[in-house]
């Protein structure tokens, strides 16, 4: 618990101070955000706002975690290093995308193939290391070869299937978080709630690890997880860094997170879900990201289908992802963000309720 409190406190300070410094530095060096022309017209005033603020979340939460670990006389675990691999690896892909946009002052950064290649390399490297190496004294590796909701279930899957699933989870979650980063404060506030929930989940798992003398032997009341406490410490640091960043990112945003932050946040969330054995539960806890992704898939799918059938493509929403649809309907951006925060909060509470109910049952 001391490490969790220390890492979150340090992360808030690093993010609050670091973001303020980043705003000045990015402004002086012309790192302004280009805006998509087909987006809400109210967003055009954001053109030139300093971007790539997600760098502060990456660096601040990583530094806070490492410092808290050292100050509590501990060492980073294999699971924490693997989570940092996803966090920073997806962040590098996002940084390249942002830098190209800023350098060319065009909203088109990396090509979709290049971005997918970077995410795939990161996901597969993580998948091989997490499933094949770093077993602890109980023989538990950071990631398993089973599907999981709150515990592993079903048969052991072939490695190639597991790697495909990990690839899908990482790319889908990182892209889902990226889609949610389209309104001031939306992703930062949602991420603070989601990572806060995972800090609770992992801390609970640490208190109820299988093999502990004071934990019941029932399979529903103990957890085969490699390093749950370390995952809780790092998750708390990311949540706190998002809160510190939100101070400057709330409307009117003085800095924008950029793909470097959104892809990294999605990658870290995927890693937490995989290593805490809660892949399917993550779809509930991160329900807002699922909603944003589904809105884009439905929009694109319906447009292509109607164009093939009638010759004229039609749309379900005025614009996707869905939070922009409501802005086009006339909702103020702050109203959209607060109501989507409510949806995100309800998703988090529902996910935690399912997690706890499973433990009771």
C-alpha positions, 0 to 999 in steps of 0.5 A: 500500500505504501508503494501505491500511495507513493507512486501515485503522489509522485506521478501527480506532482510529475504530471502537474509540473511536467505538463506546465513545462511541456506547454511552454517548451512545445509552444516555443518550438512550434509543436502545434496540433493540426486539426482534421477538416471534417471534424466539428467546426468548434474544434478549429480554434484548437489548431496550433494548441501544443500537442504530444502532452502524453509524453509527460504521462509516459515519463512521469508515471514511469519515473514515479513507479521506479522511484517509489519502488526504489524508496520502498526497498523493492525491485521492478518485477518481470510483469512491471517491465513487460507492462512498461514495454507495452506502455513505452512501445506503443508510445513510441509508435504514437510519438512518430505519428505525432511528430510527422503531423507536427513537422508537416503540419498535416493531420496525416501522420504515419500510414495505417500500415506503418502504425499497425506494424509498430503496434504488431511488433510491440504486441508480439514481442510482449506476447512471446516474453510474457507467455514463455519466460519469467515464471516465478517460484510457483511456475506462474508466468506473467501471461497465461495461455487461457482465456480469462474473465476474472480467472483462467478458464477453458483449455490451454490454447496453442501459442500461435492462437494466444499470440493472435489474441494478444495482438488483437487485444493490444491493437484494439485497445490502443486504437480504442483509446486513440479514438476516445482522444477527441475532446478536451479531457475525455481520454485523460479523465476516463483513463484515470478511472480505468487505471484506478480500477485496475489498481484496485483489482491488482491490489485485491489479487495481491491480497488473495494470491493462490498459495498464500497461507491466509487465503482460501484454497477455493479457485474463485477466491484466489488468483494465479497472477505473477506480480499483482502488487507491482501491477497495482503500483504502476497502474496507480501511477498511470492513473495519477499522471492522467489526473495531473495532466487533466488539470491542463487538458480540461476545456479549454485545453492548454495542451493535447495528449496526442497519439503518443499518450493515447496509444500508450494508454491503450497499450498499458491497459491491454497489458494490465488486462492480460497479466491480471487475467481479466481480458474479457472483464476489461471490455466492461471496465473500459466500456467507453473505449468499446463504445467509441470503437464500435461506433467507428466500425458500424459507421464504416461498415454501414457506409460500405454496405449501403454504397455497394447496395444502393450506389450511395453510402449512408451513415448511421452517425453524423460523424464518428467516433460517437462523441463527435456525433453529439457535438454535431447535434449541438451538444457543448463539448463540456457536456459531451465530456462529462456525460461520457465520463459518466458512462465511463464511470458506470462501466468501471463500477459495473466491472468492479462489481462483476469482479467482486461478485465473482470472488464472493461466488 
